[in-house]
Amino acid sequence: MENGKEKAQGQQVQTVPVVLMQQPMGEDDEINLLDLWRTLLRRKGIILIVAGLTVAAGLAYALLATPVYKAELFLLPPTEENIQVLNVPALNQQVLNKQLFDVQSYTPEKVYDMFIQHLKSRAQRRHYFDTHKLVDSLAPDRDSGTSVEQVFAHFNKRLSVNRVKKDKSSVQVAFEGANAKLAAKWVNGFAAQANAATVNTLMQNVASQLASRKRALREQIAAKRKTAGLIRMDRLAKLKEAIRIAEKLGIKGNGMLSLMAGKSTIALNQTNIPLYMSGSRALRAEAESLRARKNNDPFTQGLRGLQEKLDALDSVHIDPSRISAMRVDQSAFVPDHSIKPKRKLIILLALFGGLMLGVFAAFLAEFLDKARQER
């Protein structure tokens, strides 16, 4: 019995210290919000000073930072009337033996896509950059360390071309810059240059089609004339041989050939009559006429039709002023307000950040004071 009591007392002695150690650990780890609040009130001066300095710095940046303006231009696809002259009727006509050329037809959508490609073209942007000497306006104070390529990269980055989300057919061309007037001027000017470049490309394509069609027609006309000359020489050779046969047979006159057999007369089909049966006089007359002929064109079948088509193509004239690869929905105007810096947002962020830094500074000051007191 006594041994059992001693064991029980030993167990109680072992468990009591554990309970006594857990209680002070819970008190140390507990966060006293009231103490934190009192600390903030005691150090409110630090918080206000830090927040005030941060807001002042943000306000100074918002007021002193170079403003950035955004000029926007909105474009729409061309109408059928804007590209009507590109679809030349003469190019759609048939040529010899009903063969057709691969003629490229133009639709507003196709022309508009070509125009957008020119807007996004780096070559077009560089051409506008160099032609208008934008390096002098974008980097007037550049030094030897600033290259033209760097300035152009800056210009290219700020010039954007995007489709409008609500209307996919509409395209927005925008430029962001420090000079509002120049931004609007450059956007309108660049769009006009891209349109002119697109029209020039279209004109070159149509001119290439016309040249190809004319070249093919001229080749066909030349081939027909060559063939007509060979046909005339063949006819002369046949006439020469027929004259020789007619003279040997003593056939001088011409007329319908008939064979007399007894009292019957058999008329032969003229298609089967030999050429020499026409008589030497008629054959000599035809041969002399062929030798004297200077131009075979009137006697060449199909030649005049080809010449008519060639004349129609030669008369085609396309006025580039009647072509437009886009329509201006809204021209870029000089913006009244800058898009950067966003002063209200900067001040609000500065105030929030300043308060956070002020609270951190307050707790740091409190910690340092307690550390000095403990020493």
Residue, then its C-alpha position, 0 to 999 in steps of 0.5 A: m500500500e505504501n509503495g502504491k502511494e509513493k508511486a502516485q505521489g511521484q506521478q503527481v510531482q511529475t505533472v504539476p510542473v508541466v501545467l505551471m510552464q504552459q500558463p506563462m507561455g500563453e500570456d506571452d504569445e497573446i497579442n494585445l490590440l489595446d497596447l498596439w493602439r496605444t503605441l500608435l497613438r504615442r507615435k502618431g507624430i512619426i506616422l504623420i511625418v512619414a505619411g506627409l513626406t511620402v504624399a509630398a514626394g508623390l505630389a511632386y512627382a505627379l506635378l513635375a513628371t512630363p505629361v504624356y498625351k494620347a492622340e487617336l484616329f479611328l478608321l473604317p473599311p473602304t466602300e465599293e465605290n472607293i475601289q471600283v476603278l481597280n476592277v477593270p472590265a477589260l481584264n475580265q474579258q475572254v481571250l483566244n480559245k476562251q482561255l482566261f487570265d488569272v485576274q485578281s479581283y479586289t473587295p473592300e475587305k481585301v483592300y482594307d487588310m492590305f492597308i492594315q498590313h501597311l499600318k503595321s509595317r516597320a518599313q512604313r513606320r521607318h519611312y515616315f520617321d525618316t521622311h519627316k525627321l522625327v528624330d529632331s522632335l523626339a530627341p532634340d537634346r540627344d548626345s553621341g550616346t543616343s543613336v537614331e535606332q534608339v529614338f526610332a524604337h521609342f517612336n515605334k513602341r508608342l505608335s499602336v494599331n489595334r482593332v476596336k473590340k466592339d467593332k472589329s471592322s474599325v481600327q484605332v491608330a494611336f500615338e503617345g507623346a509629350n507633345a499633344k499637337l505633334a501626336a495628333k499630327w503624326v497619327n493623321g500623317f502616318a495613316a495618310q502615308a499608309n493609305a497612299a502606299t496601299v493605293n500605290t501597291l494596288m496600282q502596281n498590281v493592276a498595272s502588272q496585270l494589264a502589262s501581262r494581258k497586253r503582252a499575251l495579246r501581242e504574242q497572239i497577234a504576232a503568232k496569227r500574223k506569222t501563221a498568215g504569212l506561212i499560209r500565203m506562201d503555201r497557197l503560192a506553192k500550190l498555185k505554182e504547181a497547179i499552173r504548171i499542170a494546167e498549162k501541160l493540159g492546155i486548160k486556160g479558161n476557168g469554169m465549172l468542170s463537166l465530163m461528157a460521157g455519151k449523152s450524159t453529163i456528170a457535174l463534179n462536186q467543186t470541193n473535189i475539183p483539182l486546183y489546176m482545173s480552174g485554168s491557168r489564167a485564173l491561177r496566174a491572176e490569183a498568184e500575182s495578187l498574193r505576191a502583190r499583197k503587202n498586208n495579210d491582216p484583213f485576211t487573217q481570221g480572229l486577228r481583228g478581235l484580238q486587236e480590239k481587246l488590245d486597244a481596250l486595254d491600251s485605253v485603260h487609265i486608272d486615276p489614283s485619286r479615286i482610290s482609297a484603302m480606308r475611310v476616316d471615321q474620326s480624325a485624330f485631334v489634339p488631346d486636352h488631357s494627358i493620360k500620364p501621370k495619373r495624379k489622383l492615383i499617384i497621390l492615393l498610392a502615396l498616402f496609403g504607402g506613407l501610412m504603412l511606412g509610418v506605422f512601420a516606423a512607429f513600431l520600430a521607434e517603440f522597439l528601439d526605446k524599449a531596447r534602450q530602457e532594458r539596458 
